[in-house]
């Protein structure tokens, strides 16, 4: 069965280019040219991937992405951003994007990114189904690998899939210094085309979401190298 791709793009020439080349590669492609209609389509129908422009009539791409993630929709999303617009890339990643493409882009790059995101997603699904770990406890944190769920002080922490995978990888290696390259390769895959800024954005977001725990884990930056997970000290342990 063909994988289904939703393209939310209002520029006619670009949307035709996307639709044609994706269809040529065997993807079942749906194109929507309005922000609000795109959001409703994404919520009402099942897709394997969403390609999302930022500047759209009716509702911009950031708001669409935020509403999708708030609703629990974890369909992978590739955002289309303007060249040299780093703030758009960072905001897109913070909102829950899985990857980004800067305009203008070549067809080969587009298809490579689509294939890479879908391949990573399928690999993650298989990892979850094969997992035998029920729960991992780290201080105030309880991590459920099979459900991609984190509980902190009795409350669920809404992590994006990549944030969860970064946390899980660090928790399983407490005290070890993990390089940015290691995290990129393990969480995003060897064929990920994006830069290390992606890792930093996800770690920064993780820290903010975990800072409420009195005995929660900490993520320490190792300058010029990467990150290390620091386990909470037990009560009565000298500092």
Secondary structure, 3 states (H helix, E strand, C coil): CCCEEEEECCCHHHHHHHHHHHHHCCCEEEEECCHHHHHHHHHHCCCCEEEEECCCCCCCHHHHHHHHHHCCCCCCEEEEEECCCHHHHHHHHHHCCCEEEEECCCHHHHHHHHHHHHHHHHHHHHHHHHCCCCCEEECCEEEECCCCEEEECCEECCCCHHHHHHHHHHHCCCCCEEEHHHHHHHHHCCCCCCCCHHHHHHHHHHHHHHCCCCCCCEEEEECCCEEEEECCCCCCCCC
